[in-house]
Structure formats: structure tokens, C-alpha cells
């Protein structure tokens, strides 16, 4: 059985007080009608002020909607966001916006609106989640439309870390405390992204969620003793799969308790 020092666990709770503090809003810019439509979609069922239209000072992310190649005003805004290190997602609303160079925006951060359809909110949310990284936690807590995408991004990144950790640590059992803390961080982030308060009173409940992941990992590791060849590779695969399954279970759990 893996034992964690209580101070390590409570240290994580202290860490998450900063993670869940309110950050700046998502700011949307572009043609007025398109901007208001997208703002309404992203802000649905969310907290007032989490998505705004206007100046980018204090913004956590910028979503620029383009119905045509970027004009000088658009380029100035992109340059300003780049200088302030504000993550940018660009939404191309129509074929007229195609073909022009979009400065300071990576190809992977461009979302295209299919002809004859509304904004692809899920795809925009995924792009925002990738760009925001850890900063997506607080925004997802305030904006339900971001929660699944932010949680999926956490599961992807934490599962990869777990897989690498499982492969890299060769001493039997030495990776278990580190993996347990990593998985606990994942569960805490998903809970925080769903607006669930994380405190000492809720800790036993959260630990119960990760219990199934620990049991799976312990049972799977017993089988490694019978597989002498490439056991290190299986350790990585088990750590990856176990963390991914744990994250998906946490999403289902916290979704029923979301604020």
C-alpha cells in the first residue's frame, strides 16, 4: 500500500488555493454581431464577467474573430496580446477570412467555422484549453462550456507525465509515491475546474475517488513479476492507462457535484 505523508497532501491543498483564484476574463474581439454571438455561447450558464468584449488589459486569453483577412486594427491587437503574453485563439468566420497571414497566431490555434453552421464551441474550447494550460482551471470553474475541454487537456498531459515517470523509474515501487501525488494533482485540478471546493473536509471524498486508480495500479504491477522482458515498458503503459482512467472517472464524479 502506498503511504503519503499528510503534509504532502495538505501541501497540495495549499497549492490549489492559488490555482483556483479568480483570473482575468476571456476577451473576444472582432465584428460586433459575431463577437456578441460567440460571447453568449461561451458564457452560457457561466459567471458574469468571465467573458468580455473590449480591452485586453488583464485578460487571461484573447479570442479574435475574423470575417476577412486581418486589418491593421486586428494586427495591432494581436501584437499587443503577444507583448502581454496573452494566449490567442483566432476564429475564422467564413471563406473571406482565409488566405491572409495572421501574425502572432500559430496554425494550431486557428479554428475555422464550417460554412452554414454556427460557431464550433467545442473546438474553440479545446483550443483555449491547450493554450491556457494550468490557467484554464479557474476559467473552467466559472465557465461550464470550458470544463470538459480543460479536463481533457489535464488528463492528456498528466497521463503522459505518468507514463514517462513509470518508464524512467527503475527501482521497484520507487515511482509509486510520485505517481500517487501526480494523480492526486490531476484529480484536484479536475475538481477545481468543475467549481468544487477543495478543502480538508472534502479530502476523504477525493481520496476515495483515486482509490480505484491505486487498486488498479497495484493489481497490474503484480502481473509484472511474471513478465521479465520489457517490464519497464509495461510500467509506463500501466501508469499512462491508469492515470487516464482515473481522470475520466474524476470528470464523471465531479460533473455531478459541479457548482
C-alpha positions in Angstrom: 0.0 0.0 0.0 1.3 3.5 -0.9 1.5 5.9 2.1 1.8 9.6 1.6 3.0 12.0 4.3 0.0 14.1 5.4 2.0 17.3 4.9 2.5 16.4 1.2 -1.3 16.1 0.7 -2.1 19.3 2.6 0.7 21.0 0.7 -1.3 20.2 -2.5 -4.4 21.8 -1.0 -2.4 24.9 -0.2 -1.1 24.9 -3.7 -4.6 24.8 -5.1 -5.7 27.9 -3.2 -3.6 29.8 -5.7 -4.6 27.8 -8.7 -8.3 28.4 -8.1 -8.1 32.1 -7.5 -10.0 34.2 -10.0 -8.1 35.2 -13.1 -8.9 37.7 -15.8 -11.7 37.0 -18.3 -11.6 35.7 -21.9 -11.8 38.8 -24.1 -13.5 38.4 -27.5 -12.8 40.9 -30.4 -13.9 41.2 -33.9 -17.1 42.1 -35.9 -19.7 43.2 -33.3 -22.5 40.8 -34.3 -20.2 37.7 -34.4 -18.5 38.7 -31.2 -21.8 39.0 -29.3 -22.9 35.7 -30.6 -19.7 33.9 -29.6 -19.7 35.7 -26.2 -23.2 34.4 -25.5 -22.2 30.9 -26.4 -19.1 30.7 -24.3 -20.6 32.5 -21.4 -23.7 30.3 -21.3 -24.5 29.3 -17.7 -21.3 30.9 -16.6 -20.4 33.6 -14.1 -20.9 37.2 -15.2 -17.7 38.9 -16.3 -15.9 35.7 -17.2 -16.2 36.5 -20.9 -15.9 40.1 -22.0 -15.8 42.3 -25.1 -13.4 45.2 -25.1 -9.8 46.0 -23.9 -7.5 43.1 -23.3 -5.8 44.6 -20.2 -6.0 41.9 -17.5 -7.3 39.3 -19.9 -6.4 35.6 -19.5 -7.0 34.8 -23.2 -8.0 36.6 -26.4 -10.3 35.1 -29.0 -10.2 37.1 -32.2 -13.0 36.6 -34.7 -12.1 37.4 -38.3 -14.6 37.6 -41.1 -11.9 38.9 -43.5 -8.1 39.0 -43.6 -6.8 40.9 -40.6 -6.9 44.6 -40.8 -4.4 47.0 -39.2 -6.5 47.2 -36.1 -6.6 43.5 -35.8 -2.8 43.3 -36.2 -2.3 45.9 -33.5 -4.5 44.0 -31.2 -2.6 40.7 -31.9 0.7 42.4 -31.4 -0.5 43.9 -28.1 -1.7 40.5 -26.8 1.6 38.9 -27.9 3.6 41.5 -26.0 1.5 40.9 -22.9 1.9 37.2 -23.3 -1.9 36.7 -23.5 -2.8 33.4 -25.2 -4.5 33.9 -28.6 -7.1 31.8 -30.4 -8.2 33.0 -33.8 -11.6 32.1 -35.2 -12.1 32.4 -39.0 -15.8 33.0 -39.7 -16.2 32.5 -43.4 -14.1 31.9 -46.5 -13.3 35.6 -46.8 -11.0 35.3 -43.8 -8.9 32.5 -45.4 -5.7 33.2 -47.2 -4.3 36.1 -45.3 -1.4 35.9 -42.9 -2.3 36.1 -39.2 0.6 37.4 -37.2 1.4 36.0 -33.8 -1.0 33.1 -34.2 0.1 29.5 -34.7 -1.7 27.3 -37.2 -2.8 25.1 -34.4 -4.5 28.0 -32.7 -6.8 28.8 -35.6 -10.4 27.5 -35.6 -12.4 27.5 -38.8 -16.2 27.9 -38.8 -17.8 25.4 -41.2 -19.9 27.0 -43.9 -23.6 27.3 -43.0 -23.1 26.4 -39.3 -22.7 28.2 -36.0 -19.5 28.6 -34.0 -17.8 25.2 -33.2 -17.8 25.9 -29.5 -16.3 22.6 -28.5 -13.4 23.1 -30.9 -12.8 26.6 -29.7 -12.9 25.4 -26.1 -10.3 22.7 -26.9 -8.0 25.3 -28.5 -8.4 27.6 -25.4 -7.7 24.7 -23.1 -4.4 23.9 -25.0 -3.3 27.5 -24.9 -4.3 28.1 -21.3 -2.8 25.0 -19.7 -2.9 25.3 -15.9 -4.5 28.7 -16.2 -7.6 27.0 -17.6 -8.6 25.8 -14.1 -10.1 29.0 -12.8 -11.8 29.9 -16.0 -13.3 26.4 -16.4 -14.7 26.8 -12.8 -16.5 29.9 -14.0 -17.5 28.8 -17.5 -19.2 25.4 -17.8 -18.6 25.4 -21.6 -14.9 25.0 -20.9 -14.9 22.3 -18.3 -14.8 19.2 -20.5 -12.1 20.6 -22.7 -9.9 21.8 -19.8 -10.4 18.4 -18.0 -9.5 16.5 -21.2 -6.3 18.6 -21.5 -5.3 17.8 -17.9 -6.0 14.1 -18.5 -3.8 14.1 -21.6 -0.9 16.0 -20.1 -0.9 14.2 -16.7 -1.3 10.8 -18.3 1.8 11.4 -20.5 3.8 12.5 -17.4 2.7 9.4 -15.6 3.7 7.2 -18.5 7.2 8.8 -18.6 7.6 8.5 -14.9 6.6 4.8 -15.0 9.3 4.2 -17.6 12.0 6.3 -16.1 12.0 5.0 -12.5 13.6 1.5 -12.4 13.7 0.8 -8.7 10.6 -1.4 -7.9 8.0 0.7 -6.1 10.0 3.9 -6.1 7.7 5.6 -8.5 4.5 4.9 -6.6 4.6 7.9 -4.2 5.5 10.2 -7.1 2.7 8.7 -9.3 0.2 9.0 -6.5 1.0 12.7 -5.9 0.7 13.3 -9.7 -2.6 11.5 -9.9 -3.9 13.4 -6.8 -2.9 16.7 -8.5 -4.9 15.6 -11.6 -8.0 14.8 -9.5 -7.7 18.1 -7.6 -7.4 20.1 -10.8 -10.4 18.4 -12.4 -12.4 19.1 -9.2 -11.3 22.7 -9.2 -12.1 23.1 -12.9 -15.7 22.0 -12.0 -16.0 24.6 -9.3 -15.9 22.0 -6.5 -14.4 23.5 -3.3 -11.3 21.6 -2.3 -10.6 21.6 1.5 -9.8 19.3 4.3 -13.4 18.3 4.8 -13.7 17.1 1.1 -10.3 15.4 1.1 -11.5 11.9 2.2 -14.1 12.1 -0.6 -11.5 13.0 -3.1 -9.1 10.2 -1.9 -12.0 7.8 -2.3 -12.1 8.8 -6.0 -8.5 8.0 -6.5 -8.7 4.7 -4.6 -9.8 2.7 -7.6 -6.9 4.0 -9.6 -4.4 2.9 -6.9 -6.1 -0.5 -6.6 -5.8 -1.0 -10.4 -2.2 0.0 -10.4 -1.3 -2.3 -7.5 -3.0 -5.3 -9.2 -1.4 -4.6 -12.5 2.0 -4.3 -11.0 1.7 -7.8 -9.5 1.5 -9.2 -13.1 4.8 -7.6 -14.0 6.6 -10.1 -11.9 5.6 -12.7 -14.4 6.8 -10.7 -17.4 10.6 -10.3 -17.1 11.0 -8.9 -20.6 10.1 -5.2 -21.3 8.6 -4.8 -17.8 9.7 -1.2 -17.8 7.6 -0.5 -20.9 4.6 -2.1 -19.3 5.1 0.0 -16.2 4.9 3.1 -18.4 1.8 1.8 -20.2 0.1 0.9 -16.9 0.9 4.3 -15.4 -0.5 6.0 -18.5 -3.7 4.0 -18.8 -4.3 4.0 -15.0 -4.0 7.8 -14.9 -6.2 8.3 -17.9 -8.9 6.1 -16.5 -8.6 7.8 -13.1 -9.0 11.3 -14.8 -12.1 10.2 -16.7 -13.6 8.8 -13.6 -12.9 12.0 -11.8 -14.6 14.0 -14.5 -17.8 11.9 -14.2 -17.6 12.2 -10.4 -17.2 16.0 -10.2 -19.6 16.7 -13.1 -22.4 15.5 -10.8 -21.2 17.8 -8.0 -20.3 20.9 -10.1 -21.2 24.3 -8.8 
